[in-house]
Amino acid sequence: MHSHSRKTGYRYGWGRRVFIFLFFAAAFLLLGAIVMLLWNAILPEATSARPLSYWQAVGLLVLSRILFGSFRFGRPGGKTEYWNKRREWREKWINMSEEERARFRESWKRRCGGKSQGEEEV
């Protein structure tokens, strides 16, 4: 039996996983403090909103996570999905004949409000 057989398939050891969990938990709690400070600095004076306590701000973050689904930034689905779709469209375009490409361009011009080749300017 090999000494590393228990870790086969794992990228990180338990110590690193605990550290990553603690890091994200601390970042989340710090984000709660930032939300509380911003809310209390802006909204009570701008609107009739009451000031938030720290735990209300953390609860607001949890609620926003439940309602909106993510704290990730950038494109939904991440960069991998974006590049995969882009690759698919590129392959589709390369495999089109010139006639298919022309029809595709015309359909996009009609959809986007541009003029097709058969239309005249008024």
C-alpha positions in Angstrom: 0.0 0.0 0.0 1.3 3.4 -1.0 1.5 6.1 1.6 -0.3 8.6 -0.6 -3.2 6.3 -1.5 -5.6 8.0 0.8 -5.1 11.3 -0.9 -5.5 10.0 -4.5 -7.9 12.3 -6.3 -7.6 15.2 -3.8 -6.0 18.4 -4.8 -5.5 19.9 -1.4 -4.7 18.4 2.0 -7.1 18.9 5.0 -5.0 21.7 6.4 -5.2 23.7 3.3 -9.0 23.1 3.0 -9.5 24.3 6.5 -7.4 27.4 5.8 -9.4 28.2 2.6 -12.7 27.8 4.5 -11.5 30.0 7.3 -10.3 32.6 4.8 -13.6 32.8 3.0 -15.6 32.9 6.3 -13.4 35.8 7.5 -13.8 37.6 4.1 -17.6 37.1 4.3 -17.7 38.5 7.9 -15.5 41.4 6.8 -17.9 42.0 3.9 -20.8 42.2 6.4 -18.9 45.0 8.2 -18.4 46.9 5.0 -22.1 46.5 4.1 -23.1 47.8 7.6 -20.7 50.8 7.4 -21.9 51.7 3.9 -25.6 51.3 4.8 -25.3 53.3 7.9 -23.2 56.1 6.2 -25.5 56.5 3.2 -29.1 55.3 3.6 -30.3 56.8 6.9 -29.7 60.3 5.6 -30.7 59.7 2.0 -33.9 57.8 2.8 -35.9 57.0 5.9 -34.0 53.7 6.4 -33.0 52.7 9.9 -29.3 51.9 10.6 -28.3 48.3 10.5 -26.5 46.3 13.2 -23.6 44.1 12.2 -25.6 40.8 12.3 -28.4 42.4 10.2 -25.9 43.3 7.6 -24.5 39.7 7.5 -28.1 38.5 7.3 -28.7 40.9 4.4 -25.7 39.3 2.6 -27.1 35.8 3.2 -30.5 36.9 2.0 -29.0 38.4 -1.2 -27.1 35.2 -1.8 -30.3 33.2 -1.5 -32.3 35.6 -3.7 -29.7 36.4 -6.4 -27.6 33.2 -6.3 -24.0 34.2 -6.3 -21.3 36.6 -5.1 -19.3 35.9 -8.2 -18.3 38.8 -10.4 -18.1 38.8 -14.2 -20.0 36.8 -16.7 -22.6 34.3 -15.5 -21.2 30.8 -15.9 -17.7 31.9 -15.6 -15.0 32.4 -18.2 -14.9 28.7 -19.3 -18.5 28.8 -20.5 -17.9 32.0 -22.3 -14.9 30.6 -24.2 -16.6 27.3 -24.9 -19.6 29.2 -26.5 -17.2 31.4 -28.4 -15.3 28.4 -29.7 -18.6 26.7 -30.8 -19.7 29.8 -32.8 -16.2 30.1 -34.4 -16.4 26.5 -35.5 -19.9 26.9 -36.8 -18.9 30.0 -38.8 -15.8 28.3 -40.3 -18.0 25.4 -41.4 -20.6 27.6 -43.1 -20.6 28.2 -46.9 -20.4 31.7 -48.2 -24.1 31.6 -49.0 -24.9 30.6 -45.4 -22.7 33.3 -44.1 -24.5 35.9 -46.2 -27.9 34.7 -45.1 -26.7 34.8 -41.5 -25.4 38.4 -41.9 -28.7 39.5 -43.4 -30.8 38.0 -40.6 -28.7 39.8 -38.0 -29.0 43.0 -39.9 -32.8 42.7 -39.9 -32.8 41.7 -36.2 -30.6 44.6 -35.2 -32.4 47.3 -37.2 -29.9 47.6 -40.0 -30.8 47.6 -43.7 -30.6 44.4 -45.7 -29.2 44.4 -49.3 -32.6 44.5 -51.0 -33.8 47.6 -49.1 -33.4 51.1 -50.3 -32.8 54.2 -48.2 -35.7 56.6 -48.0 
